[in-house]
Amino acid sequence: MTTSADQDQGQPLVEHLIELRTRLLHAIIAVMLIFLPLFYFANDIYAYISEPLRVFLPEGTTMIATEVASPFLTPFKLTLVLSIFAAMPYLLHQIWSFIAPGLYASEKRVAAPLLISSIALFYSGIAFAFYVVFPLVFGFFTSVAPDGVTVMTDINRYLDFVLKLFFAFGLAFEIPIATVLLIWTGATTTTSMAGKRPYVIVGCFVVGMLLTPPDVISQILLAFPMWILFEAGIIFAKLFKLDKREEGEEGEEGEEEDTSTT
């Protein structure tokens, strides 16, 4: 038999679960509100996304659909993913609204700019992949086709390839946010992060090798921006003076100097 004290302790958890359910429903409704009108233009959206490859296809060739349902399901999947990308600011706002009450005022002042920056960086990564990486990669792939082989890419395989690169570059462009968070939480310092630069550069190329197709061009095009963004994260952390550990060390050194002079 439950007592009134047990009910009082369990009630906050129930309230949190109800709020979480409400936030999830709002997020799903937002995605569907974007998806429904966009689905009418699903084929046009796919034509635009496939343009970086189609411009390099040999004359007289087109993309193909090797599965029965691909002509319908592939544009459907693309439109759904695009709706999630478009709704990302609202989705992150729902996440922020759920966790914000548990944060301190100082944490909210830092978290809000990081949240906005993460959205902008994610979109920047997708744009960089589409407008810079795709023309170079597809131009390379189609140019090295053996003699007698006609390049006619399946629409579903192309979409999987494109979405993989979108996610890879979108997440890679979040490196400044991850760097700032590590320094802000005190897990490391700007000096320590800068000292690990050689390992970071090697790690960028390893990640680029794992997240991109097996070609040197896309690997370099992912690894080099990752390194630049890592440096940007260190610079931002220094500008906003988020390095708590170094500030504490400087304060201790100042106190030691004061005691020595006295």
C-alpha positions in Angstrom: 0.0 0.0 0.0 1.5 3.4 -1.0 1.6 6.2 1.4 1.0 9.9 0.7 4.8 10.5 1.0 5.5 7.9 -1.8 2.9 9.6 -4.0 4.5 13.0 -3.4 7.9 11.6 -4.4 6.5 9.9 -7.5 4.5 12.8 -8.8 7.4 14.9 -10.1 8.6 11.9 -12.2 5.1 11.5 -13.6 5.0 15.2 -14.4 8.3 15.0 -16.2 7.2 12.0 -18.2 4.0 13.8 -19.2 6.0 16.9 -20.2 8.4 14.7 -22.2 5.5 13.1 -24.0 4.0 16.6 -24.8 7.4 17.7 -26.2 7.7 14.6 -28.4 4.2 15.1 -29.7 4.9 18.7 -30.5 8.1 17.7 -32.3 6.3 15.0 -34.4 3.5 17.4 -35.3 6.0 20.0 -36.4 7.8 17.5 -38.7 4.5 16.4 -40.2 3.3 20.0 -40.8 6.5 20.5 -42.8 6.4 17.1 -44.5 2.8 17.2 -45.8 3.2 20.3 -48.0 6.7 19.3 -49.1 5.7 15.8 -50.2 3.7 17.4 -53.1 7.1 18.5 -54.4 8.9 15.3 -53.5 10.0 14.5 -57.1 11.2 18.1 -57.6 13.2 18.0 -54.4 14.8 14.7 -55.4 15.7 16.2 -58.8 17.4 19.1 -57.1 19.3 16.9 -54.7 20.4 14.6 -57.5 21.6 17.4 -59.8 25.3 17.3 -58.6 25.5 13.7 -60.0 23.2 14.1 -63.0 25.3 16.8 -64.5 28.3 14.4 -64.7 26.4 11.4 -66.2 27.3 10.5 -69.7 25.1 11.9 -72.4 22.0 9.8 -73.0 22.1 8.2 -69.6 19.9 8.7 -66.6 19.5 7.5 -63.0 17.6 4.3 -62.6 15.3 2.6 -60.1 16.1 -1.1 -59.6 13.4 -1.8 -57.0 9.6 -1.7 -57.7 8.7 0.8 -54.9 11.8 3.0 -55.3 10.2 5.6 -57.5 7.7 6.3 -54.6 9.7 5.4 -51.5 12.9 7.2 -52.3 11.4 10.7 -52.7 9.2 10.0 -49.7 12.3 9.2 -47.6 14.2 12.2 -48.8 11.2 14.5 -48.0 10.8 13.0 -44.6 14.5 13.5 -43.7 14.4 17.0 -45.2 11.4 17.8 -43.0 13.4 16.7 -39.9 16.3 18.9 -41.0 14.0 21.9 -41.5 12.3 21.4 -38.2 15.6 21.1 -36.3 15.4 24.5 -34.7 12.0 23.8 -33.3 13.0 20.3 -32.2 16.0 21.7 -30.4 13.8 24.3 -28.9 11.6 21.5 -27.5 14.6 19.8 -26.0 15.8 23.1 -24.6 12.5 23.8 -23.0 12.5 20.4 -21.4 16.0 20.6 -19.8 16.2 24.4 -19.2 14.3 24.4 -15.9 17.1 22.2 -14.4 19.9 24.6 -15.4 21.5 27.4 -13.5 21.3 31.0 -14.8 25.0 31.0 -15.7 24.5 27.7 -17.6 21.5 29.1 -19.5 23.6 32.1 -20.7 26.2 29.8 -22.2 23.8 27.1 -23.4 21.5 29.3 -25.5 24.3 30.7 -27.8 25.7 27.2 -28.2 22.3 25.8 -29.1 21.8 28.5 -31.8 25.4 28.0 -33.1 25.0 24.2 -33.3 22.0 24.7 -35.6 23.8 27.1 -37.8 26.9 24.9 -38.0 24.8 21.8 -38.8 23.2 23.6 -41.7 26.6 24.9 -42.8 28.0 21.4 -42.9 25.1 20.2 -45.1 25.5 23.2 -47.4 29.3 22.6 -47.6 28.8 18.9 -48.5 26.2 19.7 -51.2 27.8 22.7 -52.9 31.5 21.9 -52.5 32.0 18.2 -51.8 29.4 16.7 -54.1 30.6 18.3 -57.4 34.2 17.2 -56.7 33.3 13.7 -55.6 30.8 12.9 -58.3 33.1 14.4 -60.9 35.9 12.1 -59.8 33.7 9.0 -59.6 32.2 9.4 -63.0 35.6 10.2 -64.6 37.3 7.0 -63.4 34.6 4.6 -64.7 36.3 1.8 -66.8 35.8 1.7 -70.5 32.7 0.0 -71.5 31.0 0.8 -68.2 28.0 3.2 -68.3 27.4 5.1 -65.1 23.6 4.8 -64.3 23.2 5.1 -60.5 20.2 3.7 -58.7 18.1 6.5 -57.1 17.9 4.7 -53.7 21.6 4.0 -53.5 22.3 7.6 -54.4 20.0 8.9 -51.6 21.7 6.7 -49.0 25.1 7.9 -50.1 23.9 11.6 -50.0 22.3 11.3 -46.6 25.4 9.6 -45.2 27.5 12.5 -46.3 25.0 15.1 -45.0 25.0 13.6 -41.5 28.8 13.2 -41.6 29.5 16.8 -42.5 26.6 18.1 -40.4 28.0 16.4 -37.3 31.6 17.2 -38.2 30.8 20.9 -38.2 29.7 20.6 -34.6 33.3 20.2 -33.5 33.6 23.8 -32.2 30.5 23.2 -30.0 32.0 20.0 -28.6 35.4 21.7 -28.0 33.7 24.7 -26.1 31.7 22.3 -24.0 34.7 20.2 -23.0 36.5 23.4 -21.9 33.5 25.0 -20.3 32.7 21.9 -18.2 36.3 21.8 -16.9 37.0 18.4 -18.6 40.1 20.0 -20.2 41.8 23.3 -20.8 42.6 25.4 -23.9 46.3 24.8 -23.3 45.7 21.0 -23.1 43.6 20.9 -26.2 46.1 22.9 -28.1 48.8 20.5 -27.0 46.9 17.6 -28.5 46.7 19.2 -31.9 48.8 16.5 -33.7 46.6 13.8 -32.4 43.5 15.7 -33.3 44.7 16.2 -36.9 45.4 12.4 -37.2 42.0 11.7 -35.7 40.3 14.1 -38.2 41.7 12.0 -41.1 40.7 8.8 -39.4 37.1 10.0 -38.9 37.1 11.3 -42.5 38.1 7.9 -43.7 35.4 6.2 -41.7 32.5 8.6 -42.5 33.1 9.2 -46.2 33.3 7.0 -49.2 36.6 5.3 -50.0 38.2 8.1 -51.9 40.9 10.6 -50.9 39.0 13.7 -52.1 36.0 13.4 -49.8 38.3 12.3 -46.9 40.4 15.4 -47.2 37.3 17.6 -47.7 35.9 16.4 -44.4 39.2 16.2 -42.4 40.5 19.6 -43.2 37.3 21.5 -42.1 37.2 19.4 -39.0 40.7 20.6 -38.1 39.8 24.2 -38.8 36.7 24.0 -36.7 38.7 22.5 -33.9 41.0 25.5 -33.9 37.9 27.7 -34.1 36.5 26.1 -31.0 39.7 26.8 -29.0 39.7 30.4 -30.2 36.0 30.9 -29.1 36.7 29.3 -25.7 39.5 31.8 -25.2 37.5 34.8 -26.3 34.6 33.9 -24.0 36.9 33.0 -21.2 35.3 29.6 -20.6 38.5 28.0 -19.3 37.6 27.6 -15.6 40.6 25.6 -14.7 43.1 28.0 -16.1 41.3 30.9 -14.5 41.4 29.0 -11.1 45.2 28.5 -11.6 45.7 32.1 -12.4 43.7 33.1 -9.3 45.8 30.7 -7.1 49.0 32.2 -8.5 47.8 35.7 -7.7 47.0 34.7 -4.2 50.5 33.2 -3.8 52.1 36.4 -5.0 50.0 38.4 -2.6 51.1 36.2 0.3 54.7 36.3 -0.7 54.8 40.1 -0.9 53.2 40.4 2.5 
